[in-house]
């Protein structure tokens, strides 16, 4: 089985978050096809998610007059369903994802031969580390909150009232009575595993998207570096320089199209549900009072917003960097000394670069205007929920 070779000149942080997340959920990141190394463990994670999703919906619908309970449970149901969809899509497309990851590793290895190109690759991977670490840490905070909040709430009740009142990480009617100690701890452990499964599956897909975006952008950066190389343009035949620039441009656009095709279903479903999910999570904090769910919901709200922002930032970053190629071509050419025939070829490259690479979700482009639309729509639905409450 073919193995993925990481660039030798990169530091230890290169692809580290993504590699660790893939290993946790059962994939082998060293193989080009992302071989499923622990299928039973992956199946257990999916089972823990599915076993919580529908009971939470039923629990929320039992009393429609309690909007807080309804919105809390529907928000978690949406995220659990989204994580399940992401993981299933990941399994179906793992060969394409592995091939794209392997291809980018190979391109990065080739680029590391030049100090200037290596610096471009390192810069993009440092930017990815900031985004991926932010989301990973926020997601782990959700998992920690789900573990600590029920215990803390029960401890406070014991200290103030002398009675330990057990609460589960997520509120729903389980088929066992959690008030009995012999049933409470299995329910508690299964609930924590369900939250951890959602966290791990989200980290796999979302941090890998960030890594892919930044390393595709690195290919556009290398192209602009080539276009700005005046010495090479004068030292070699101009036609060969033009051919090399066109080849690199086509390569970067091809990688961007493959990235968009892989994540099209994921971003479509995610943003069709995002405004509802944010609205339902924010509704909890328009109500006064404390419950064991507040720390969990607060961490959950922050994580979902970071998740949406990272996708929109990645799509916008890819679009801007790909469109900047047109300016790089214009600035790098000596138009006054160029023959008309060759000038027209460079103009065609400019025209192509003016149609930027995008992450497309079937009905919309993933960029910063989309994040603004999600935020505005969330506010509108939140006002609607407040009206229903009155």
C-alpha positions in Angstrom: 0.0 0.0 0.0 1.4 3.4 -1.1 2.6 5.6 1.8 2.3 9.4 2.0 5.7 11.0 2.5 5.7 14.3 4.4 8.1 17.1 3.3 11.3 16.5 5.3 12.1 20.2 5.7 8.9 21.1 7.5 8.7 21.5 11.2 6.8 19.2 13.5 3.6 21.2 13.4 3.1 20.5 9.7 -0.1 18.5 9.2 0.0 17.5 12.8 -3.5 18.4 13.9 -5.1 16.8 10.9 -2.9 13.7 11.2 -3.8 13.2 14.8 -7.5 13.8 14.2 -7.5 11.2 11.4 -5.8 8.7 13.7 -8.3 9.2 16.5 -11.3 8.4 14.3 -9.7 5.3 12.8 -8.0 6.4 9.6 -4.4 5.8 8.6 -3.1 9.2 7.4 0.1 7.6 6.1 -1.7 5.9 3.2 -2.7 7.6 0.0 -6.3 6.2 0.2 -6.8 7.0 3.9 -7.2 3.3 4.8 -9.7 2.7 7.6 -7.5 1.1 10.2 -10.2 0.8 13.0 -13.6 0.4 11.4 -15.2 -0.9 14.6 -14.1 2.2 16.5 -15.4 4.4 13.8 -18.7 2.5 13.8 -19.0 3.0 17.6 -18.6 6.8 17.2 -21.3 6.9 14.6 -23.6 4.8 16.8 -23.0 7.1 19.8 -24.1 10.0 17.7 -27.2 8.4 16.1 -28.3 7.0 19.5 -28.5 10.6 20.9 -29.9 12.4 17.9 -33.5 11.1 17.7 -34.1 10.8 21.4 -33.2 14.5 21.7 -35.7 15.4 19.0 -38.4 13.4 20.6 -37.6 15.0 24.0 -37.7 18.5 22.6 -41.1 17.9 20.8 -42.8 16.5 23.9 -43.6 20.0 25.2 -43.7 22.6 22.4 -44.5 25.4 24.9 -41.0 25.1 26.3 -39.0 26.8 23.6 -35.7 26.6 25.5 -35.8 22.9 25.7 -36.9 22.6 22.1 -34.2 24.9 20.7 -31.5 23.4 22.9 -32.2 19.9 21.7 -32.7 20.8 18.0 -29.4 22.6 17.9 -27.5 19.6 19.2 -29.5 17.3 16.8 -28.5 19.5 13.9 -24.8 19.4 14.8 -24.9 15.6 15.4 -26.6 15.0 12.1 -24.1 17.3 10.4 -21.1 15.5 12.0 -22.6 12.2 10.9 -23.0 13.4 7.3 -19.5 14.8 7.3 -18.0 11.5 8.4 -20.1 9.4 5.9 -19.1 11.8 3.1 -15.5 11.5 4.3 -15.6 7.7 4.1 -17.2 7.8 0.6 -14.6 10.3 -0.7 -11.6 9.2 1.3 -9.7 8.1 -1.8 -10.2 11.5 -3.5 -9.3 13.2 -0.3 -6.2 11.1 0.2 -5.1 11.6 -3.4 -5.4 15.4 -3.0 -3.5 15.4 0.3 -0.8 13.2 -1.2 -0.6 15.4 -4.2 -0.1 18.6 -2.1 2.5 16.8 0.0 4.4 16.0 -3.2 4.2 19.6 -4.5 5.3 20.9 -1.1 8.3 18.6 -1.1 9.3 19.9 -4.6 8.9 23.5 -3.5 11.1 23.0 -0.4 14.1 22.8 -2.7 14.0 26.6 -3.1 14.3 28.8 0.1 11.9 31.4 -1.2 9.3 28.7 -2.1 9.8 26.9 1.1 9.1 30.1 3.0 5.8 30.5 1.1 4.8 27.0 2.1 5.7 27.5 5.7 3.8 30.7 5.9 0.6 29.2 4.6 0.9 26.2 7.0 1.5 28.6 9.9 -1.8 30.4 9.0 -3.5 27.0 8.9 -2.2 26.2 12.4 -3.8 29.4 13.8 -7.2 28.5 12.3 -7.1 24.8 13.0 -5.9 25.2 16.6 -8.6 27.8 17.3 -11.3 25.4 16.2 -9.7 22.3 17.8 -9.4 24.0 21.2 -12.9 25.4 21.0 -14.3 21.9 20.1 -12.4 20.3 23.0 -13.8 22.9 25.3 -17.3 21.6 24.4 -16.3 18.1 25.3 -14.7 19.2 28.6 -17.8 21.2 29.4 -20.1 18.2 28.8 -18.0 16.2 31.3 -17.6 18.8 34.0 -20.9 20.7 34.1 -23.1 17.7 35.2 -20.7 16.9 38.0 -20.3 20.5 39.1 -24.1 21.0 39.1 -24.6 17.8 41.2 -21.8 18.9 43.6 -23.4 22.3 44.1 -26.7 20.7 44.8 -25.1 18.3 47.3 -23.3 21.1 49.2 -26.3 23.4 49.4 -29.2 20.9 49.8 -27.4 17.7 50.9 -28.7 15.7 47.9 -26.7 14.8 44.9 -28.9 15.4 41.8 -27.6 13.6 38.8 -27.7 15.4 35.5 -26.6 14.0 32.1 -24.3 15.8 29.6 -27.4 16.3 27.3 -31.0 16.5 28.3 -33.2 13.9 26.9 -35.3 10.9 28.0 -33.2 7.8 28.0 -34.7 4.3 28.2 -33.0 3.8 31.6 -33.7 5.8 34.8 -30.7 8.0 35.3 -31.8 8.7 38.9 -30.5 5.3 39.8 -26.7 5.1 40.4 -26.3 1.9 38.5 -27.8 3.5 35.4 -26.6 7.0 35.8 -22.9 6.3 35.2 -23.4 4.3 31.9 -25.7 7.0 30.6 -23.2 9.7 31.7 -20.3 7.9 29.9 -22.3 7.3 26.8 -23.4 10.9 26.7 -19.8 12.1 27.0 -18.7 9.7 24.2 -21.5 11.1 22.0 -20.2 14.6 22.5 -16.6 13.5 22.0 -17.6 11.7 18.8 -19.2 14.8 17.4 -16.1 16.8 18.4 -13.6 14.4 16.8 -15.6 14.0 13.6 -15.9 17.8 13.2 -12.2 18.3 13.9 -11.3 15.8 11.1 -13.4 17.4 8.4 -13.0 21.1 9.4 -9.3 21.2 10.1 -8.5 19.2 7.0 -10.5 21.7 4.9 -8.4 24.5 6.4 -5.2 22.7 5.6 -6.3 22.0 2.0 -7.3 25.6 1.4 -4.0 27.0 2.7 -1.9 24.6 0.7 -3.9 25.2 -2.5 -3.4 28.9 -1.9 0.3 28.1 -1.5 0.3 27.0 -5.2 -1.0 30.4 -6.2 1.6 32.0 -4.1 4.3 30.0 -5.8 2.9 31.1 -9.2 3.1 34.7 -8.2 6.6 34.2 -7.0 7.5 32.8 -10.5 5.8 35.7 -12.2 7.8 38.2 -10.1 11.1 36.4 -11.0 12.6 39.0 -13.4 16.0 37.2 -13.6 14.4 33.9 -14.8 12.3 35.7 -17.3 15.3 37.3 -18.9 17.7 34.3 -18.5 15.4 31.7 -20.3 13.4 31.8 -23.4 10.2 33.8 -22.8 8.0 31.2 -24.4 9.2 28.5 -21.9 8.6 31.0 -19.0 5.1 31.6 -20.3 4.4 27.8 -20.6 5.6 27.2 -17.1 3.4 29.9 -15.7 0.4 28.6 -17.5 1.1 25.1 -16.3 1.4 26.2 -12.7 -1.8 28.3 -13.0 -3.7 25.3 -14.4 -2.4 23.1 -11.7 -3.5 25.5 -8.9 -7.0 25.9 -10.5 -7.3 22.1 -10.9 -6.5 21.6 -7.2 -9.0 24.3 -6.2 -11.8 22.7 -8.3 -11.1 19.3 -6.7 -11.2 20.8 -3.2 -14.5 22.5 -4.0 -16.0 19.2 -5.4 -15.0 17.2 -2.3 -16.5 19.6 0.2 -19.6 20.7 -1.9 -22.1 18.5 -0.1 -20.7 19.3 3.3 -20.7 23.1 3.0 -24.2 23.0 1.4 -25.8 21.2 4.3 -23.7 23.1 6.9 -24.8 26.5 5.7 -28.4 25.5 5.1 -28.6 24.6 8.8 -26.1 27.1 10.2 -28.5 30.1 10.8 -31.0 27.9 12.5 -28.4 26.3 14.7 -26.9 29.7 15.7 -30.3 31.1 16.4 -31.3 28.2 18.6 -28.0 28.3 20.5 -28.2 32.0 21.0 -31.8 31.8 22.2 -30.7 30.0 25.4 -28.8 33.2 26.4 -31.8 35.5 26.0 -33.4 33.7 28.9 -32.4 34.4 32.5 -31.4 31.7 34.9 -28.7 29.1 35.4 -28.6 25.4 34.5 -26.0 22.7 34.0 -26.4 23.2 30.2 -25.1 26.8 30.2 -21.3 26.1 30.1 -21.9 23.4 27.5 -24.1 25.6 25.3 -21.8 28.6 25.6 -18.8 26.6 24.4 -21.0 25.0 21.8 -22.1 28.4 20.4 -18.5 29.7 20.2 -17.4 26.5 18.4 -20.1 26.6 15.8 -19.3 30.3 15.0 -15.6 29.5 14.7 -16.5 26.6 12.5 -18.6 28.7 10.1 -16.1 31.5 10.1 -13.2 29.2 9.2 -15.0 27.9 6.1 -16.0 31.4 5.0 -12.5 32.7 5.7 -11.0 29.8 3.7 -13.3 30.4 0.7 -12.7 34.1 0.7 -8.9 33.6 1.1 -8.8 31.2 -1.8 -10.9 33.6 -4.0 -8.7 36.6 -3.2 -5.4 34.9 -3.7 -6.4 33.3 -7.0 -7.7 36.6 -8.4 -4.5 38.3 -7.4 -2.7 36.3 -10.1 -4.1 38.8 -12.7 -2.3 41.7 -11.0 0.8 39.6 -10.7 0.8 38.9 -14.4 0.3 42.5 -15.3 3.0 43.7 -12.9 5.5 41.1 -14.0 5.4 41.6 -17.7 7.3 44.2 -19.7 4.4 45.1 -22.0 6.3 47.8 -24.0 9.0 45.3 -25.2 6.7 42.4 -25.7 5.7 41.2 -29.2 1.9 41.5 -29.9 1.4 37.7 -30.3 3.0 36.9 -26.9 1.2 39.9 -25.4 -2.2 38.3 -26.3 -1.2 35.0 -24.6 -0.4 36.8 -21.4 -3.7 38.8 -21.7 -5.5 35.4 -21.9 -3.9 34.4 -18.7 -5.0 37.6 -17.0 -8.6 37.1 -18.3 -8.6 33.5 -16.8 -7.3 34.8 -13.5 -10.1 37.3 -13.3 -12.4 34.4 -12.8 -11.2 33.4 -9.3 -11.2 29.9 -7.8 -14.1 29.3 -5.4 -15.5 26.9 -2.9 -19.0 26.3 -4.2 -21.8 24.8 -2.2 -24.3 24.1 -5.1 -26.3 27.3 -4.4 -23.8 29.7 -3.0 -20.1 30.6 -2.9 -18.4 30.1 0.5 -16.9 33.5 1.3 -17.2 36.4 3.8 -20.5 37.7 2.4 -22.0 34.3 3.1 -21.0 34.7 6.8 -22.6 38.1 6.9 -25.8 36.6 5.4 -25.8 33.8 8.0 -25.3 36.4 10.9 -28.2 38.6 9.6 -30.5 35.6 9.1 -29.7 34.3 12.6 -30.7 37.7 14.1 -34.0 37.6 12.1 -34.9 34.1 13.3 -33.9 35.0 16.9 -36.3 37.9 16.8 -39.0 35.6 15.5 -38.4 33.1 18.4 -38.6 35.9 20.9 -41.9 36.9 19.4 -43.2 33.3 19.7 -42.1 33.3 23.4 -44.2 36.3 24.1 
